[in-house]
Amino acid sequence: MLQIQLCTSAGKFEIELERLVNRKGLNINGTCCNGPDRFFSCISPCKTFIRFCLRNSNPNLDNINRPSIVNNQECTYSFDETPILGGNNIDFNRSPQYANIIVLPFKFSWMGDFVLHIDIFNDKTYDGQPYPGSARELIMSTTIRSSIYPNSSSWQHSQTIDSSLTSHEFSFRYRVSCSTNFYGSQCSRFCSPLSLHSRCDPQTGDIICQQGWTGIDCNKAICRKGCQHGHCLNQPDQCICHRGWTGDNCEVPLKQLIKISNEKLDCKNGGKSIKSKCQCSLGFQGLLCEERICLNGGLSSLGKCICPPNYEGKQCEIELKCPICRNNGRCENKKCICTKEFIGQYCEIDIRLIQKKDGKIFSMELIILLFFIVLFISILIILSCIFYKYSNQKRKQLRQIQEINFEKIWTVENNASTNIFKESNEKILEKKDINLKLKQIDIQASLV
């Protein structure tokens, strides 16, 4: 088996998020994530994101009285931090827009023991895009200290319930699996099939040939049982006779079938019989010109050449120029045969990266922008309505004032020495009534 030392991850620690419950929208200290506490409930929901820290067992770090991990360098195995996943309550199984599979790769032989520390935070950044070390508030934490070995089909379930006033719940499951081409209980055995007729043992990482094939790279076909003077090429259970032999198992010499006489021989493939011998045409050979001349390692069978990989033509004279196949791809018939994780003409596209792309129709930035646009338009409409109602009320007030007919409430009495203005009692009552109407109109305008 061919073993190669590669600078890639040997395996991955996978975490599948299931459910997060924060009924009251509180931080770990019992305060609201966002907004004030009104009538015993928080006005705005939390902006929740999660931080994962995978490390080895360390007595100095496993002290119960030690505060929560804040240094990413302590995550000796792997570390990851999600973007904002949602608000207070998140059901990851029912929300396909959330990437609920977290992959923590590791680049060493897996030893079994591990410590997984998970912190759930409320984002406090102004743009809603947290990053390692950004402003945040802790909602809850959970730590798992256990042992697990690679098994791609076995998940371990975990659930944390905070029975305090905060009423937090968090459930998930996890497993360890080896990366592609890595096998064994520690993901330390590298195995890459060298042909289409081989595979890797999922437990040991040894190369196993398919039935009917053998060799170091499993590219040598096993001939039919009983084949004596023949061979097989590119297909098991064959028996292609060597030169000078014939029969089902290539056990009969051709010389016994040829009568050495002056009779004309039955030469094949355009050959001519001259003096009890066949003179073969170009490209053929043999006692009866029955064998085609094959180049580049090709083998003749029934007058045709069976060409090795990367060659074609009647005599295997045409070499197929293969492209450079990436990511362990193999060239066959001028095309790259890719492994299951890659696609493309040269196996250059990683399917796993395509699957991780976010399928959201609207980004968070676009949603926030649309919210502020709608809010601005609503404010303009409300101010326009208030201004229109106020101006309309003023116009009515002026119209009423103009319609009032002020009559003279003063009588002039001429005296020989002075002019004395006297106010009649009826006119005084009329003036008071006018002033009362004006005050009522002012009160109505002020209420608008």
WOCORQUI-V738303 format. One line per field, one symbol per residue. phi: phi as a letter, one per 40 degrees, with the letter a starting at -180 (. if undefined). psi: psi as a letter, one per 30 degrees, with the letter a starting at -180 (. if undefined). burial: + if it has 24 or more other ideal C-beta (glycine too) atoms within 12 Angstrom, else -. A space follows every 10 residues. Layout:
BEGIN
phi: ???
psi: ???
burial: ???
END
This chain:
BEGIN
phi: .cbbcbcbcc aabbbbcbab bbdcgbcccg cccagccbfg accbccbcab bbbbaccadc cccccccccb bccccccaaa accccibcbb bcccbccccc bbbbcbbacc chcabbbbbb bbcbccbgbc adgccabcca babbbababd acbbbbcaab bcccccfcba babaabaccd gbagcbfbbc abdcacbbab cccbgccbcc cgbahcbgbb cccccgccba abagacgbac cccgbahcbf bbcccccccc acccccccfg cbcbfgbccc ccgbahcbfc bccbbfgcbc afgbccccdg bahcbfcbcc ccccccfgcb cafgbccccc cbbhcbfcbc cccccccccc cbcccccccc cccccccccc cccccccccc cccccccccc ccccccccbb bbbcbcbacb cbbccccccc cccccccccc cccccccc
psi: kkkkjkhlkf akjkkjkekk kiefhllfgg lkeklljkhg kkeklljklk kkjkllkjee fgkefkllkf jfffifelkl klakfabekk jfffjffkjg jkkjllhlkk feklkjkkkk lkkglfggil ljglklkkel lkkkjakklk jffjkkkkkk kjgaffhkkk kllllklllk gkllfghfjk kjkflfgllk kfefgkkkkl kglaleghgj kklkkfjeha llkgklhlij klkglalegh fkkffffkjj aglkliklhg lkjjhglkjl lkgllleghf kkjklhglkk jhglkjklkg klleghfkkj jkljklhglk kkhglkjllf fllleghfkj eeeeffkkgk ekleeeeeee eeeeeeeeee eeeeeeeeee eeeeeeeeee eefkjjlkgk kkkkleeljk kkkleeeeee eeeeeeeeee eeeeeef.
burial: --------++ +++++-++++ ++-+++++-- -+++------ -+--++++++ ++++++---- +------++- ----++++++ ++++++++-+ -+-----+-+ ++++++---+ ---+++++++ +++----+-+ -----+++++ ++++---+++ -------+-+ -+---+-+++ ++++++++++ +++++-++++ +++++-++-+ ----+-+-+- --+----+++ +++---+--+ ++++-+-+++ +++-++---+ ---+------ ----+-+++- +------+-+ --++++++++ ++++---+++ +-+-+++-+- +---++---- ------++++ -----++++- -+----+--- ---------- ---+------ ---------- ---------- ------+--- ---------- ---------- ---------- ---------- +-------
END
